[in-house]
Amino acid sequence: MSKILTIGEPMALFVADQEGDLKDVEHFSRFVAGAEVNFSIGMVRLKHAVTYISKLGDDPFGKMIEEFLQKNGIDTSYITYDAQYFTGMQWKQKVTSGDSHVFSLRRNSAASHMDVSTIAKFNWDGFDHIHLTGIPPALSAGCRQLVYELIKQARGKGISISYDPNLRPGLWADKKEMVQIVNDLACLADIVIPGISEGKLLTGKEGVQEIANAYHAAGVKTVVIKLGAEGAYTSSEGQQFYTPGFPVTKVVDTVGAGDGFAVGLVSGILEGLSLQEAVRRGAAIGALAVMSPGDNDGLPDRESLAAFIR
């Protein structure tokens, strides 16, 4: 199986035990959140090796997060601690329909203080792929420079790159800066995986093929546009096709569905599946993710994934 690198900000997540406005909820259950966390767990459950780069606060939540990642089989040898800054945290509303409200406390967190020195001793030996999202570049200028450096080094070593914009407008100074930087980074990747609303916002185009063409013109080989329950649209080197979504019995929590899709797509490509099969796997894991309460609870192992696809 493949050896994969990712970088992000894992956070302590507190999910309300009952429905209602977060200000009225008294009891919460604790989890670990983060788009790259979800991706990493999903890849490990499919028997791939994942190394996670991050910085945590030297506090109880930081220690809890590292233990959680290790228990899930993720390599944390490039996670460091910062005694001056705290671990990022989130609180999430419990809902039975629609998207839940999430409140984040992450500005000036430990992870936002990463920079190129974070990878001063990084060893690329054995890595096959790097998966990135648009979240770390939004945290700080230092994080942004670090992501650019990782991409530069990966491209120099011929390591493939997947990129999920995963837009977080609240973390950016303004929309124009977000669009410019997220697009700039996306155009350095081999595979770009935007949601349909993200694709429209980032390219200014409305149709899926027009969105894909905007990235192809900038040098991106493969563009897979997530269409929610409708599935996905793929455009890659002469191939264009739709992949339908999988039936969902009950939507429990939509958070993490896009990360699950990325797990299926990237793992399938790295395992040598056809692009059609890889996208279908992504659609399957995305469907499993929305039927589970936590951000990564529904991510399957190989056996349960095969059973669901059947």
Rosetta silent file (secondary structure, phi, psi, omega in degrees, C-alpha in Angstrom):
SEQUENCE: MSKILTIGEPMALFVADQEGDLKDVEHFSRFVAGAEVNFSIGMVRLKHAVTYISKLGDDPFGKMIEEFLQKNGIDTSYITYDAQYFTGMQWKQKVTSGDSHVFSLRRNSAASHMDVSTIAKFNWDGFDHIHLTGIPPALSAGCRQLVYELIKQARGKGISISYDPNLRPGLWADKKEMVQIVNDLACLADIVIPGISEGKLLTGKEGVQEIANAYHAAGVKTVVIKLGAEGAYTSSEGQQFYTPGFPVTKVVDTVGAGDGFAVGLVSGILEGLSLQEAVRRGAAIGALAVMSPGDNDGLPDRESLAAFIR
SCORE:     score description
SCORE:     0.000 S_00000001
   1 L     0.000  169.802 -173.049    0.000    0.000    0.000 S_00000001
   2 L   -85.814  157.899  175.191    0.999    3.638   -0.378 S_00000001
   3 E  -110.383  121.639 -168.871    2.737    5.963    2.038 S_00000001
   4 E  -121.957  143.891  176.531    0.948    9.309    2.235 S_00000001
   5 E  -113.558  142.625  170.230    1.746   12.678    3.780 S_00000001
   6 E  -145.125  166.505 -179.507   -0.709   15.314    4.927 S_00000001
   7 E  -142.451  139.825 -179.243   -0.617   18.491    6.988 S_00000001
   8 L  -175.519 -168.492  177.900   -3.344   20.198    8.963 S_00000001
   9 L  -119.525  100.549  174.158   -4.782   21.353   12.259 S_00000001
  10 L   -75.616  139.214 -175.847   -6.383   18.608   14.346 S_00000001
  11 E  -129.178  152.884  170.968   -8.802   20.070   16.895 S_00000001
  12 E   -74.424  127.236 -177.115  -10.663   18.982   19.985 S_00000001
  13 E  -115.355  129.167  178.197  -14.335   18.731   18.975 S_00000001
  14 E  -115.349  112.800 -177.149  -17.229   18.974   21.436 S_00000001
  15 E  -101.026  129.659 -178.543  -20.545   17.791   20.001 S_00000001
  16 E   -58.962  137.437  179.200  -23.766   18.747   21.763 S_00000001
  17 E   -81.117  -15.892  176.884  -25.553   15.817   23.396 S_00000001
  18 E  -136.889  160.271 -179.585  -28.961   17.353   22.720 S_00000001
  19 E   -71.707  160.825  178.088  -30.458   19.532   20.018 S_00000001
  20 L   128.611  173.397  177.621  -30.741   23.293   20.374 S_00000001
  21 L   -62.649  140.295 -177.719  -28.678   26.451   20.222 S_00000001
  22 H   -56.505  -31.626 -178.771  -25.109   25.923   21.411 S_00000001
  23 H   -68.092  -18.171 -177.557  -25.552   28.605   24.087 S_00000001
  24 H  -100.370   -9.535 -176.325  -28.299   26.503   25.684 S_00000001
  25 L   -82.962  135.219 -178.506  -26.538   23.122   25.618 S_00000001
  26 L  -103.777  -23.905 -174.672  -24.997   21.939   28.894 S_00000001
  27 L  -127.104  137.562 -177.318  -23.448   18.601   27.942 S_00000001
  28 E  -133.037  153.684  171.902  -21.111   17.691   25.107 S_00000001
  29 E  -107.630  141.305 -173.104  -19.267   14.586   23.895 S_00000001
  30 E   -96.273  135.975  177.118  -15.625   14.951   22.930 S_00000001
  31 E  -136.979 -173.654  172.538  -14.140   13.921   19.582 S_00000001
  32 E  -120.054  131.196 -175.751  -11.214   14.907   17.343 S_00000001
  33 E  -117.857  165.987  176.908  -11.937   17.063   14.277 S_00000001
  34 L   138.385  130.597 -178.671  -10.101   18.218   11.195 S_00000001
  35 H   -56.572  -43.057 -178.308  -10.454   17.552    7.480 S_00000001
  36 H   -72.890  -27.741  173.335   -6.982   16.036    7.296 S_00000001
  37 H   -62.659  -48.922  179.922   -7.694   13.946   10.403 S_00000001
  38 H   -59.136  -45.766  179.157  -10.725   12.452    8.674 S_00000001
  39 H   -60.056  -45.519 -177.176   -8.724   11.812    5.513 S_00000001
  40 H   -62.867  -45.280  179.504   -5.886   10.190    7.460 S_00000001
  41 H   -61.836  -44.161  179.701   -8.165    7.872    9.434 S_00000001
  42 H   -60.864  -41.540 -179.814   -9.971    6.836    6.286 S_00000001
  43 H   -68.280  -39.683  178.967   -6.751    6.022    4.456 S_00000001
  44 H   -65.287  -39.129  178.622   -5.352    4.017    7.370 S_00000001
  45 H   -64.054  -22.588  175.740   -8.570    1.993    7.607 S_00000001
  46 L   -94.831   14.319  172.248   -7.999    1.064    3.964 S_00000001
  47 L    77.120   22.311  171.729   -4.488   -0.123    4.918 S_00000001
  48 L   -95.553  157.782  178.593   -2.461    2.820    3.640 S_00000001
  49 E   -96.890  132.984 -177.411    0.271    4.461    5.757 S_00000001
  50 E  -128.833  132.219  172.123   -0.232    8.126    6.679 S_00000001
  51 E  -110.821  132.383 -174.890    2.138   10.651    8.256 S_00000001
  52 E  -114.833  122.851  175.391    0.547   13.791    9.688 S_00000001
  53 E   -96.183  129.492  175.272    2.441   17.074   10.066 S_00000001
  54 E  -166.893  175.782  173.421    1.062   19.510   12.658 S_00000001
  55 E  -132.505  131.410 -178.718    1.737   21.539   15.786 S_00000001
  56 E  -117.035  156.971  173.291   -0.336   21.149   18.954 S_00000001
  57 E   -71.812  147.635  177.271   -0.574   23.120   22.147 S_00000001
  58 L   -81.137   70.145 -174.733    1.265   21.655   25.121 S_00000001
  59 L  -143.427  173.039 -176.774   -2.052   21.147   26.883 S_00000001
  60 H   -57.982  -36.193 -178.540   -4.431   18.266   27.730 S_00000001
  61 H   -71.289  -36.499  176.616   -6.268   18.515   24.397 S_00000001
  62 H   -62.536  -44.899  178.788   -3.050   18.412   22.409 S_00000001
  63 H   -64.660  -40.027  177.738   -1.915   15.274   24.224 S_00000001
  64 H   -60.667  -42.924 -178.251   -5.352   13.715   23.755 S_00000001
  65 H   -64.337  -45.022 -179.741   -5.251   14.400   20.023 S_00000001
  66 H   -62.639  -41.679  177.376   -1.836   12.851   19.504 S_00000001
  67 H   -61.428  -40.406  178.544   -2.908    9.732   21.421 S_00000001
  68 H   -62.165  -45.745  179.441   -6.071    9.549   19.309 S_00000001
  69 H   -62.136  -43.257 -179.868   -4.103    9.783   16.062 S_00000001
  70 H   -63.966  -40.969  178.870   -1.666    7.105   17.216 S_00000001
  71 H   -63.320  -26.357  178.814   -4.511    4.782   18.265 S_00000001
  72 L   -92.912   12.655  172.336   -5.874    5.179   14.742 S_00000001
  73 L    80.554   16.890 -177.938   -2.563    4.096   13.233 S_00000001
  74 L   -94.464  134.204  179.275   -1.397    7.531   12.058 S_00000001
  75 E   -73.307  120.030 -178.138    2.307    8.388   12.213 S_00000001
  76 L  -110.547   20.367 -175.851    2.754   11.437   14.478 S_00000001
  77 L   -66.186  -15.983  177.330    6.547   11.643   14.374 S_00000001
  78 L  -109.414   23.581  170.859    6.306   15.082   12.718 S_00000001
  79 E   -98.417  129.656  179.619    3.855   16.527   15.235 S_00000001
  80 E  -118.270  168.304 -179.337    5.424   19.021   17.637 S_00000001
  81 E  -116.900  149.007  179.252    4.187   20.874   20.729 S_00000001
  82 E  -126.273  119.131 -177.325    4.095   24.583   21.524 S_00000001
  83 L   -77.575  -14.720 -176.035    3.985   25.687   25.147 S_00000001
  84 L   -90.557  -30.636 -174.451    2.960   29.253   24.260 S_00000001
  85 L  -119.598  155.880 -171.288   -0.103   28.634   22.109 S_00000001
  86 L   -92.771  163.987  172.884   -3.180   26.440   22.589 S_00000001
  87 L   -76.379  136.062  179.328   -4.690   23.534   20.672 S_00000001
  88 L   -64.419  149.749 -178.168   -7.588   24.556   18.413 S_00000001
  89 E  -137.438  153.506  175.914  -11.128   23.629   19.514 S_00000001
  90 E  -137.343  149.735  172.165  -14.610   23.383   17.998 S_00000001
  91 E  -121.908  132.412 -175.295  -18.155   23.062   19.321 S_00000001
  92 E  -123.986  135.131  178.429  -20.797   21.481   17.056 S_00000001
  93 E   -71.729  145.206  173.185  -24.564   21.621   17.245 S_00000001
  94 E   -91.979  127.699  179.223  -26.581   18.401   17.224 S_00000001
  95 L  -134.878  157.767  176.202  -29.186   18.321   14.461 S_00000001
  96 L  -105.309   -9.729  175.363  -31.522   15.714   12.950 S_00000001
  97 L  -155.045  151.579 -179.539  -31.708   17.426    9.563 S_00000001
  98 L    76.302 -176.939 -179.053  -29.652   19.975    7.656 S_00000001
  99 L   -87.051  142.314 -179.898  -26.144   21.160    8.469 S_00000001
 100 L   -83.578  149.444  175.425  -25.080   21.717   12.051 S_00000001
 101 L   -79.346  135.203  179.728  -23.712   25.036   13.303 S_00000001
 102 E  -122.758  129.824  175.014  -20.032   24.850   14.287 S_00000001
 103 E  -109.809  128.673 -176.152  -18.229   27.361   16.485 S_00000001
 104 E  -114.226  144.148  172.707  -14.432   27.343   16.315 S_00000001
 105 E  -125.109   89.897 -172.817  -11.766   28.669   18.661 S_00000001
 106 L  -140.490   -7.041  179.403   -8.600   28.437   16.609 S_00000001
 107 L   -62.610  130.913 -178.822   -7.280   31.927   15.869 S_00000001
 108 L    66.508   26.485  178.298   -3.630   32.169   17.015 S_00000001
 109 L   -73.447  171.672  179.032   -3.600   28.445   17.811 S_00000001
 110 L   -58.733  -44.154 -177.648   -0.434   26.367   17.956 S_00000001
 111 H   -61.903  -32.014 -179.044   -0.998   25.010   14.443 S_00000001
 112 H   -68.333  -11.228 -179.739   -1.244   28.536   13.027 S_00000001
 113 H   -98.753   13.762  171.117    2.373   29.050   14.106 S_00000001
 114 L   -71.270  151.780  174.468    3.778   26.404   11.780 S_00000001
 115 L  -154.783 -170.762 -174.584    6.202   27.632    9.123 S_00000001
 116 H   -61.056  -24.217  178.026    8.907   26.255    6.826 S_00000001
 117 H   -65.524  -20.220  179.857   11.083   25.434    9.851 S_00000001
 118 H   -60.065  -30.627 -178.071    8.462   22.807   10.746 S_00000001
 119 H  -111.093   23.933 -177.761    9.800   20.546    7.971 S_00000001
 120 L   -58.664  -32.197 -177.436   13.488   21.413    8.347 S_00000001
 121 L  -112.357   20.583 -176.662   14.302   17.780    9.152 S_00000001
 122 L   -72.569  139.278 -179.878   11.604   16.120    7.055 S_00000001
 123 L  -115.212  117.487 -176.395   12.623   12.975    5.151 S_00000001
 124 L   -81.613   -3.042 -174.884   10.678   12.223    1.953 S_00000001
 125 L   -55.577  128.301  174.272   12.008    8.677    1.599 S_00000001
 126 L    89.103  -11.539 -177.460    9.267    6.208    0.774 S_00000001
 127 L   -77.813  139.799 -179.364    6.423    8.683    0.292 S_00000001
 128 L  -107.032  -25.182 -169.300    4.159    8.159   -2.710 S_00000001
 129 E  -157.691  150.598  172.068    1.591   10.930   -2.354 S_00000001
 130 E  -127.817  131.782  178.377    0.710   14.123   -0.486 S_00000001
 131 E  -110.815  127.379 -177.249   -2.866   15.199    0.211 S_00000001
 132 E  -126.311  155.800  172.083   -3.515   18.875    0.938 S_00000001
 133 E  -127.108  172.089  178.811   -6.520   21.060    1.679 S_00000001
 134 L   -82.011    7.596 -177.212   -7.115   24.795    1.568 S_00000001
 135 L   -79.466  -52.871 -179.730   -7.312   24.983    5.364 S_00000001
 136 H   -54.495  -40.888  178.819   -3.635   25.244    6.459 S_00000001
 137 H   -63.128  -19.869  179.723   -2.897   28.137    4.043 S_00000001
 138 H   -82.219  -14.876 -172.692   -5.765   30.042    5.678 S_00000001
 139 H   -74.620  -37.564 -178.018   -4.297   29.783    9.176 S_00000001
 140 L  -173.169  166.599  176.734   -1.348   32.168    8.753 S_00000001
 141 H   -64.390  -36.200  178.695    1.289   33.447    6.353 S_00000001
 142 H   -64.065  -43.119  177.170    3.774   30.996    7.871 S_00000001
 143 H   -62.913  -38.888 -179.853    1.475   28.042    7.239 S_00000001
 144 H   -61.777  -47.025  178.964    0.938   29.264    3.695 S_00000001
 145 H   -62.172  -36.242  178.564    4.681   29.379    3.014 S_00000001
 146 H   -64.011  -43.321  179.691    5.008   25.903    4.511 S_00000001
 147 H   -64.529  -43.062  177.277    2.373   24.478    2.157 S_00000001
 148 H   -60.013  -40.056 -179.562    4.046   26.075   -0.856 S_00000001
 149 H   -67.193  -41.299  177.402    7.365   24.569    0.239 S_00000001
 150 H   -60.594  -43.439  179.025    5.844   21.101    0.659 S_00000001
 151 H   -63.856  -43.566  179.064    4.364   21.295   -2.830 S_00000001
 152 H   -58.416  -46.585 -178.853    7.670   22.483   -4.275 S_00000001
 153 H   -68.230  -40.847 -179.790    9.551   19.598   -2.670 S_00000001
 154 H   -63.272  -46.084  179.238    6.914   17.014   -3.597 S_00000001
 155 H   -62.304  -38.447  179.466    6.847   18.121   -7.231 S_00000001
 156 H   -64.247  -25.034 -179.543   10.638   18.077   -7.307 S_00000001
 157 L  -101.454    5.286  178.274   10.597   14.439   -6.199 S_00000001
 158 L    72.021   23.733  179.906    7.824   13.396   -8.578 S_00000001
 159 L   -88.134  131.383 -177.032    5.363   12.726   -5.753 S_00000001
 160 E   -70.551  152.339 -173.474    1.704   13.022   -6.759 S_00000001
 161 E  -131.393  127.239  169.888   -0.469   15.696   -5.127 S_00000001
 162 E  -111.548  147.861 -173.562   -4.204   15.796   -4.439 S_00000001
 163 E  -140.562  120.274  175.955   -5.860   19.033   -3.326 S_00000001
 164 E  -108.705  114.504 -176.522   -9.279   19.594   -1.758 S_00000001
 165 L   -54.441  -39.408  175.110  -10.076   23.336   -1.508 S_00000001
 166 L    41.044   58.282 -171.936  -12.160   22.757    1.643 S_00000001
 167 L   -61.564  136.068  174.512  -12.943   26.462    1.841 S_00000001
 168 L  -129.672   79.193 -174.711  -13.125   28.150    5.243 S_00000001
 169 H   -54.622  -32.206 -178.854  -14.037   31.795    4.411 S_00000001
 170 H   -66.089  -15.892 -179.645  -14.025   32.793    8.081 S_00000001
 171 H   -91.100   -9.234 -175.717  -10.288   32.091    8.308 S_00000001
 172 L  -100.271  151.942  178.348   -9.337   34.425    5.458 S_00000001
 173 L   -64.708  -39.518  176.707   -8.819   38.185    5.550 S_00000001
 174 L  -158.628  164.665 -176.199  -11.071   38.593    2.521 S_00000001
 175 H   -63.380  -40.781 -177.942  -12.710   36.586   -0.246 S_00000001
 176 H   -60.738  -43.348  178.533  -10.372   37.847   -2.988 S_00000001
 177 H   -63.853  -42.999  179.140   -7.289   36.650   -1.104 S_00000001
 178 H   -58.425  -50.598 -177.841   -8.911   33.269   -0.446 S_00000001
 179 H   -61.401  -44.008 -177.406   -9.801   32.709   -4.099 S_00000001
 180 H   -62.959  -48.701 -174.470   -6.388   33.775   -5.348 S_00000001
 181 H   -74.806  -42.471  179.369   -4.312   31.630   -2.994 S_00000001
 182 H   -62.011  -42.184  177.506   -6.546   28.552   -3.003 S_00000001
 183 H   -66.057  -40.283 -179.596   -6.586   28.571   -6.808 S_00000001
 184 H   -60.110  -43.605  179.144   -2.841   29.143   -6.996 S_00000001
 185 H   -69.649  -40.920 -179.890   -2.219   26.098   -4.809 S_00000001
 186 H   -58.172  -38.613 -176.209   -4.830   24.010   -6.610 S_00000001
 187 L   -73.465   -3.944  175.038   -3.112   24.631   -9.931 S_00000001
 188 L   -97.526   -2.626 -177.166    0.080   23.046   -8.571 S_00000001
 189 L   -95.827  164.462  175.569   -1.702   19.749   -7.843 S_00000001
 190 L   -87.511  -34.553 -177.089   -2.324   16.698  -10.027 S_00000001
 191 E  -128.379  125.990  177.554   -5.849   16.088   -8.712 S_00000001
 192 E  -117.536  134.806 -170.416   -8.255   18.840   -7.592 S_00000001
 193 L  -128.954   69.349  179.613  -11.441   17.900   -5.711 S_00000001
 194 L   -84.134  154.707  165.275  -13.770   20.907   -5.219 S_00000001
 195 E   -75.454  162.183 -176.742  -17.403   20.812   -4.222 S_00000001
 196 H   -61.196  -41.251  179.010  -19.704   22.294   -6.849 S_00000001
 197 H   -67.605  -35.833  176.664  -20.299   25.509   -4.858 S_00000001
 198 H   -65.605  -44.342  179.779  -16.556   25.837   -4.242 S_00000001
 199 H   -59.412  -41.548  177.993  -15.830   25.337   -7.927 S_00000001
 200 H   -63.719  -45.021 -178.268  -18.283   28.078   -8.888 S_00000001
 201 H   -66.024  -42.674 -174.626  -16.841   30.500   -6.343 S_00000001
 202 H   -74.271  -33.476 -176.041  -13.194   29.781   -7.189 S_00000001
 203 H  -104.840  -17.287 -175.287  -13.472   29.868  -10.982 S_00000001
 204 L    75.601    9.994  179.576  -16.443   32.155  -11.561 S_00000001
 205 L  -102.666  158.598 -177.966  -17.907   29.461  -13.837 S_00000001
 206 L  -104.730  -43.543 -177.129  -21.307   27.793  -13.508 S_00000001
 207 L   -81.145  151.338 -177.217  -21.128   24.522  -15.453 S_00000001
 208 H   -63.463  -40.935 -179.734  -19.094   21.551  -14.253 S_00000001
 209 H   -69.657  -32.974  176.583  -17.093   21.226  -17.474 S_00000001
 210 H   -66.207  -39.483  175.783  -16.375   24.965  -17.483 S_00000001
 211 H   -62.149  -47.830 -179.698  -15.092   24.676  -13.907 S_00000001
 212 H   -61.704  -42.217 -179.122  -12.937   21.715  -14.875 S_00000001
 213 H   -61.466  -34.925  179.208  -11.639   23.484  -17.973 S_00000001
 214 H   -61.186  -39.164  178.683  -10.506   26.444  -15.867 S_00000001
 215 H   -78.264  -36.512  176.144   -8.249   24.112  -13.874 S_00000001
 216 H   -59.329  -40.523 -179.031   -7.136   22.128  -16.935 S_00000001
 217 H   -62.527  -25.330  178.941   -6.021   25.399  -18.544 S_00000001
 218 L   -93.199    3.171  174.136   -3.788   25.992  -15.523 S_00000001
 219 L   106.637    1.303  179.702   -2.203   22.556  -15.818 S_00000001
 220 L   -77.116  129.659 -176.879   -4.318   20.336  -13.535 S_00000001
 221 L   -76.813  -46.296 -172.099   -4.677   16.838  -15.000 S_00000001
 222 E  -126.063  126.953  177.446   -7.693   15.541  -13.094 S_00000001
 223 E  -123.327  123.064  177.532  -10.653   17.497  -11.711 S_00000001
 224 E  -120.808  116.475 -175.139  -13.374   15.717   -9.727 S_00000001
 225 E  -101.999  119.298 -179.436  -16.287   17.936   -8.713 S_00000001
 226 E   -76.871  131.254 -176.630  -18.378   16.723   -5.765 S_00000001
 227 L  -116.021   23.203  179.330  -22.118   17.123   -6.354 S_00000001
 228 H    66.457 -134.632 -177.445  -23.413   16.013   -2.965 S_00000001
 229 H   -63.367  -20.268 -178.776  -26.175   13.404   -3.102 S_00000001
 230 H   -78.465  -11.640  178.468  -26.050   13.517   -6.913 S_00000001
 231 L   109.010 -125.810 -175.747  -22.541   12.049   -6.966 S_00000001
 232 E  -157.022  158.023  173.950  -19.642   13.613   -8.859 S_00000001
 233 E  -119.693  132.833 -176.628  -18.446   14.884  -12.237 S_00000001
 234 E  -121.295  138.187  174.278  -14.972   13.950  -13.462 S_00000001
 235 E  -136.520  121.083 -175.719  -12.819   15.471  -16.206 S_00000001
 236 E  -157.259  112.593  171.465   -9.368   14.061  -16.857 S_00000001
 237 L    43.671   56.902  176.190   -7.200   13.929  -19.983 S_00000001
 238 L    93.150  -11.361  177.366   -9.997   13.346  -22.480 S_00000001
 239 E  -100.697  134.623  172.214  -12.410   11.562  -20.119 S_00000001
 240 E  -138.836  126.509 -179.280  -15.556   13.256  -18.867 S_00000001
 241 E  -159.005  154.712  173.357  -18.223   11.377  -16.926 S_00000001
 242 E   -97.901  144.834  173.270  -20.809   11.587  -14.154 S_00000001
 243 E  -121.791  120.571 -178.354  -20.836    9.148  -11.228 S_00000001
 244 L   -69.023  154.902  175.498  -24.151    8.809   -9.378 S_00000001
 245 L   -76.440  162.698  176.934  -24.313    9.037   -5.607 S_00000001
 246 L   -88.893  146.457  177.521  -25.106    6.009   -3.436 S_00000001
 247 L   -60.096  138.455  179.442  -28.508    5.760   -1.734 S_00000001
 248 L  -117.788  123.435 -177.539  -28.468    7.076    1.840 S_00000001
 249 L   -70.443  -40.705  179.252  -31.006    5.676    4.298 S_00000001
 250 L  -155.984  127.056  176.232  -30.743    8.588    6.738 S_00000001
 251 L   -80.642  116.413 -179.877  -28.528   11.677    6.805 S_00000001
 252 L   -98.695  -44.994 -177.527  -27.141   11.946   10.330 S_00000001
 253 L  -158.209  119.963 -177.200  -24.245   14.411    9.896 S_00000001
 254 L   -81.353  -14.323 -179.157  -22.890   15.845    6.635 S_00000001
 255 L   -64.369  130.481  179.319  -19.575   16.979    8.156 S_00000001
 256 L    95.741   -6.057 -179.086  -16.737   14.832    6.838 S_00000001
 257 H   -64.497  -43.432  179.326  -18.540   13.623    3.714 S_00000001
 258 H   -64.491  -35.107  177.704  -16.149   15.470    1.397 S_00000001
 259 H   -68.086  -38.725  176.482  -13.165   14.087    3.284 S_00000001
 260 H   -62.872  -40.294  176.834  -14.594   10.592    2.906 S_00000001
 261 H   -59.072  -44.582  179.682  -14.979   11.181   -0.821 S_00000001
 262 H   -61.876  -38.195  176.926  -11.311   12.187   -1.008 S_00000001
 263 H   -57.636  -50.003 -178.196  -10.351    8.986    0.836 S_00000001
 264 H   -64.097  -45.334 -178.710  -12.136    6.842   -1.711 S_00000001
 265 H   -63.491  -52.768 -175.459  -10.863    8.730   -4.744 S_00000001
 266 H   -66.488  -43.947  179.645   -7.221    8.989   -3.684 S_00000001
 267 H   -62.223  -40.829  179.506   -6.984    5.440   -2.330 S_00000001
 268 H   -62.908  -43.817  178.902   -8.519    4.074   -5.511 S_00000001
 269 H   -63.479  -44.446 -178.550   -6.110    5.963   -7.739 S_00000001
 270 H   -67.183  -25.807  179.109   -3.103    4.916   -5.651 S_00000001
 271 L   -87.576   -0.107  176.589   -4.248    1.296   -5.770 S_00000001
 272 L    86.061   13.457  174.618   -4.418    1.359   -9.557 S_00000001
 273 L   -67.923  159.233  172.690   -8.192    1.298   -9.956 S_00000001
 274 L   -64.373  159.367 -179.975   -9.621    2.934  -13.046 S_00000001
 275 H   -61.365  -37.780  177.840  -10.611    6.552  -12.537 S_00000001
 276 H   -61.000  -43.434  179.986  -14.282    5.543  -12.808 S_00000001
 277 H   -67.792  -38.051  179.984  -13.855    2.941  -10.065 S_00000001
 278 H   -65.590  -42.534  178.434  -11.935    5.356   -7.853 S_00000001
 279 H   -65.426  -39.744  178.113  -14.626    8.032   -8.122 S_00000001
 280 H   -62.368  -39.263  176.393  -17.316    5.434   -7.385 S_00000001
 281 H   -62.786  -40.351  177.196  -15.385    4.426   -4.262 S_00000001
 282 H   -60.296  -43.905  179.293  -15.292    8.088   -3.266 S_00000001
 283 H   -62.861  -37.278  179.523  -19.054    8.374   -3.677 S_00000001
 284 H   -65.624  -46.322 -178.407  -19.551    5.261   -1.555 S_00000001
 285 H   -70.004  -34.138  174.724  -17.420    6.489    1.350 S_00000001
 286 H   -60.337  -41.129  178.387  -19.033    9.927    1.180 S_00000001
 287 H   -65.713  -42.515  177.945  -22.434    8.255    1.575 S_00000001
 288 H   -61.505  -37.510 -177.215  -21.231    6.169    4.519 S_00000001
 289 H   -63.825  -38.809 -176.044  -19.861    9.304    6.190 S_00000001
 290 H   -76.560  -11.306  179.193  -23.184   11.163    6.216 S_00000001
 291 L   -94.256    9.575 -178.766  -24.937    8.236    7.878 S_00000001
 292 L  -124.359  150.763 -173.198  -22.718    8.409   10.981 S_00000001
 293 L   -73.054  -37.773 -177.230  -22.731   10.926   13.874 S_00000001
 294 L   -87.951  171.150 -179.652  -19.031   11.838   14.153 S_00000001
 295 L   -66.709  -27.386 -176.616  -16.779   13.440   11.556 S_00000001
 296 L  -133.193    8.936 -178.567  -14.922   10.156   10.952 S_00000001
 297 L   -62.502  -34.786 -174.123  -17.029    7.437   12.612 S_00000001
 298 L   -86.381    0.254 -179.046  -18.449    6.212    9.308 S_00000001
 299 L   -69.024  124.782 -169.156  -15.161    5.780    7.481 S_00000001
 300 L   -89.234  160.952  164.952  -15.029    2.085    6.531 S_00000001
 301 L   -86.554  178.796 -173.195  -12.425   -0.641    6.515 S_00000001
 302 H   -63.357  -38.396 -176.408  -11.914   -2.596    3.298 S_00000001
 303 H   -68.230  -47.858 -178.264  -14.452   -5.305    4.161 S_00000001
 304 H   -68.897  -31.913  176.364  -17.316   -2.969    5.108 S_00000001
 305 H   -64.685  -46.345 -179.716  -16.589   -0.758    2.072 S_00000001
 306 H   -61.886  -39.767  179.783  -16.773   -3.736   -0.276 S_00000001
 307 H   -64.729  -41.104 -179.254  -20.020   -4.872    1.342 S_00000001
 308 H   -66.990  -42.524  179.397  -21.583   -1.424    0.988 S_00000001
 309 H   -63.529  -37.629  177.360  -20.580   -1.097   -2.664 S_00000001
 310 L   -63.700    0.000    0.000  -22.066   -4.541   -3.366 S_00000001
